[in-house]
Amino acid sequence: MTAVICRFCGGSAGSFVLDLGLLPSTGVGRTEPVGAELRVDVRLWLCAECGLVQLPMVAGGADVAGPAAFPDPGVASEVVAWLMANSEPPDTGMVLEIPGPGGRSWSQVLAGRSLRPVTDPAAAADIVIDARFALMCAADQRHALLARARRLRSRGLLVLHFPSLAALLARRRWDQVRPGVNAYYSIPAVVEMLARVGLTARAAQEFPEHGTAAVIAGRTEEEDDSVSRGAERHLRVGVRSVEAYGELQSAVDNETAALRACLKDYEFGEVYGYGVTPRAVALLNRAGLSQSDLAAVVDPSATSRLRRVPGTSIPVVDVAALTRARPRAVVAFGAELLPQARRAASSIEASGGTWLTTTPAGPPEGARR
């Protein structure tokens, strides 16, 4: 078996804790022939030495690019307000925002706090903020973290804002694991990583409504008790326990099997999907489904019927095509999509159709009023 090397500490001791199988690395709606996409083995590996959960870096292997964009978590004002309340006023007010795929720039929010952007590519900053998920997509985690630390002034602060691994585990959000997103952070792992590059985690905060967390770090040894409390909470959830990931694996396995079983009750062309989400791409590929199983998947933003779900022959269509088809059933890929879907295609129920939803907790179930 090929050795796995930790993306941060270089260690090789660890365990695989989640296996999503071979998934296409391309974005949604590709037009290449079916089977032309690069497929990657999407498995999470927990490093026993530094605690980083990651898509493993295999010796001699190549990485794929991260997603072009993540949904904007809409948490900029909250994180910046917390930062200003838990740090001394900066010397010059110069801030370096690391660009990333996680939504819009935070420049306006930062400017509202009298923080000015660093324009010189070599200049140091009072605050370096990686809030838009750039670090988690870096192939070499140690090099990327060191690069951020080196941009700090002597009294500067590094702010890391990231999707919370503890929230992912607790909510069974296996669909947040995807090709190109190389690292999945818990507070204890971030504290360990920072210490290994000469920084101390000074404060930590969770933003449960958004499923994210943030850590402020600097070169001083000051540490707020919020760091130890946050680390303890994450450890209680099981971020460093191999066994804790078993429920996450069961969730995806059960959801895949339930989707496959559900579609067997319908004939060709009778079922559509709604929502070309990472969950949909993973489920449809894991279940080995094709257009003979699911007529199409609706993307409210779709502009071309020629597009298809990556890795499958299933076309992507717009809401109008769904309404015209009048299918017997529509599967919403995630219960959170169901209200939007029913509003967008209210005629489905009027014509006798049924709304279904996939859920992390169990099989697809009929939507009820």
N, C-alpha and C positions, 0 to 999 in steps of 0.2 A: 504494500500500500504506500502511495506517495506521501511523504512527510508534509505535515501542515506547519506553517511558520506563522507565529503571531505577528500581526501587522504593526504592533506597537513595541513589544518587548523582545521579539525575536524568539520567544520560547516555543517549544514543540509539545509541551505537556498540556493536554486539554481533552475535551469531549465534544462530540457533535450532539446538539440538543434539539435541533429542528431540521426536518428534511422536507422541502417543498418539491423536490425533484427537478427535472430539466424544464426550464422555462425560457421563452424567447427573451432575448435581451433588448429587442427593439421597442420603440414606442408604440402607442396605440394607433391603429388604422393604417398599417403598412400596405403597400401595393405590390410588393414582390410576390413571386409565386409561393404557394404554400410549401413550407419546408426549406425555404431559402434563408430564413432568419438564423442568426447565430443563437444557439441554445446553450445555456449555462446551468451548471448544477448548483441550485440555490439551497445551501445548507448552512445553518448557523453553528458556529463553533465557539465554545467557551474556553478561554485561556485560563489554565489553572494557576498561572504565575502572576499575571497582572489583573485578571478578572474581566478583560475586555471581551464582549460578545461580538462576533464578526462573521462576515463571509470570509472563509479562509483564503489565505494567500498560499497557493500550492507552489512548491519549488518548480521553477521553469514554466509556470503557467502565466497566462496573460489576463489582465483585468478588462472589464468592459466599462464604458462610460456610464456615469450616474444619470439619473433621470433629468430631463430638461427642466422640469419644474415640479415642485410640490404644491399642494394647496396652501394658501397663505393662512397661517394659524391665527392671524389677527391679534397678536399679543404684544406688539411693539410697545405701545404706551405703558402697559403693565410692567414689562421687563425694565424699561428705561426708568420708570418711576421707582421701582424697587432698587435698581442700581444706584440712583442718586440718593436714596434714603439710607443706603448701606455703604457709602463710601465718602471720603473726604472730597471737597471741591478740587477738581484737577488743576494742575499748575497753569497750563495754557489753554485748556479746553480743546485740545486737538484730539480728534477721534479717528481711528481707522476702522471702517466697516468692511469686513471680508465679504465679497459678493458670493452668493450661493443660489441654489435653486428654490429656496423656501420663501416664495412670495416677493413682494415689493421691497425696495430699499427702505431702510429706516431713517434716511437722511432728514426727512422733515420732522420726525419725532425727536431726533437728536438735536436738530437746530433749535427746536422749541425749548431745549434745556441749555442753550448757549454753548453747545458743543459744535466745533467747526471741523470739517473734514480735512484730513491730511491729503495734500495734493502732490507732494514730493514722494515719488515711489521709494525713496531710500530713507525718508525721515522717520524718526521715532514718534510715538504717540503716547498721550496720557492714558488713553483707553483704546484697546483693541477689542473689537466686538465681533464674534463669530456667532451670529444669531439666526442666519438663514440657511443652516444645515450644510455649509460647505465642508466642514471638517469631517463629517461622517461619510462623505463620498471620497475622501482622499485615500489613495492606495497605500501610501506609506504614512501611517498614523503618527509615528514618532517624528518624522521629518516635518510633517505639516504642523504639529503642535509646537515644535521647536521654532519653526519659522514665525509663528505668531508671537511666541515669547520674546524673540529677538527684536521685534518691532517696538517693544515697550521701553519707555523712559525708566529711570531707576525707581521711581515711585509709581510707575504705571500699573494699570489694572487690565487683566484679561477677562473678558466676559464670554462665557460659553452658554449658549441657549440651544437645547436639543430635545427631540422627542424622547420621552422618558421610557426606558426599558421596563421599569416597574409598572407603568401604566399599560404598556403593550402586553405584559404578562397578565396583569389583573383583568384586563378587558378582552383578553384573547384576540388581540388585533394582529394575527399572523400575517394579514395582508399588508402590513407596513414593512415586511421583509421583502426586498425586491432586488433584482440584479443592479449592480452599480452602487448600491448603498452599502458601503463596506463595513461600517461600525455602528453598533447599537449601544448607547451609553446608559449606565446607571451612575448614581452619585458616587458610590464607593469606588467604581472603576475610574471615574474622572479624577477623583481625589488622588488615587494612586498614580495615574498618568501625569498629573500636574507635578507631583512630588518628584517624579523621575526626570523632569526637565527643569528642576530648580524653582518651582513655584509652589506656593501654599494656597490651598482653597480657603478663602476668608469668609465666605457666606454662601448659602445655598437656598434655593426656593423652588417650590413646585407650583405649577399652574394647572391644577387638575381639570379645569374646564376645557383646556386646550390639549391636555395629555402631554405637556412638556415640562422641562425643568431647566434651571439655570444655576451656574456657579460663577462666583467672582473670585479671581485669584490674583496674587501679587507676590513680590519677592520678600515681603515681611513674614514673620512667623505668627502674626495675629490670626486668630481663627474664632469665628463666631460659633456658638453652640448649634446654630442651624445646620452646620455641616455634619456634625456627628448625628444629630437627630434625623436629617435627611438620609444619611447613609444607613442608619439603623432601620428606617422604614423600608428602604429598598431591599435590604438584606432579609427582612421579615417576609417580604413578598416572594423572595427566593431567587434573586438575580444571579447568585453564585451557586445555586443548588441545581445540579443536573436533573434531579427528580421533579423540580418545580416546572420544568419545561414540558413534562409529559402531557399535561392538560392542554397545552398549546398544540402539540402534535395531534392529540386526540380530536381537538376542535377541527383542524383542517381535514383530517382523515374522515371524520364523521360527516362534515359538510360536503366533501367531494362525493362520498358514497351516496348520501341522501339526494344530492342533485341528480346523479345518474339514475337512481331508482325512481325519482319523481317523474323524469321525462319519459320513462318507459310506459307510462299510462296514456300517452298521447301519440297521435299519428303524425306522419310527416307534414310539416308546415303549420301545425296547430299551436306551437308554442314559440313565443318570442322572449328575448331577454331585455332588460332595461339597465343601462349603466355600464359603459365600457371602462370599468375601474380596474385597478390592480387585482382586486379580489376576483373579478370576472375572468380576467386573463389567466390567473393561476388556476381557478377552478375548472375552467373549460379545457385547459391543457392537461391538468391532472386527470380529469375524467375521460380524456380522449374523445371529446365530443366534436361533431362536425355539423355542417348545414343540414344533414339528414336528421339530426337530433334537435337542433334549434334553428329555426328558420332565419333569424337575424337577431342582432342586438342593437337596441336603440341607444344612440348618443344624442342628447338634446342639442349638442353643438356641432353635430356632423354636417358636413357640406357636400359630401360626395358618397353616393351609394357604392362606389367602386372599392371603398376601403373595407377592410375586414379585421377581425380580432386577431392579433398576432399569434402565430403558431397554429391557426385553425383556418378552415374554409368558410367560417361563419361571417357573412357580410355585416357591415355596420350601416344602419339606416337612420333616418330622422323620425320624429314623432308622427309626421304626416303619413309616412309609409306604414307605421304601426296602426294608425287609425283606419287606414284603408283596408288593411289586411283582416281586421276583426278576428284576431286569434282566439282560440278557446282559453288560453292562459298566457300570462306574462310573468316572468320571473324577475323580480328586482334583486340585483346582486348587492344585497346589504339592506337591512331593515330601515336604515336611515334614509334610503332613497325612495321608500314607498310613498310617503306623503307627496313628494315632488312628482313622482311618476303618475299617481292617481289624478293629480291636478292637471298634468300635461295631457293625459289621455283619458279624460273622464268618460268617453264613450265606450270604453272596454266593458265596464260593468253593465252599461245600458244595453249593450248588444249581447249580454249573457256570458261574457268572459270572466275569468277568475284571476285575481292578483295573487301571486305567490312571492315569498321572499326567502332568500338564504340567510341563515343566521349562524353566528359562531356557536350558539348554545345547542343547536340540534338541526333536524331536517327542515327543509323548506316547509313552511306552513301557510295555509290560506290566510289572507288579510281579512280582518274583521272590522266592521265599523265600530 
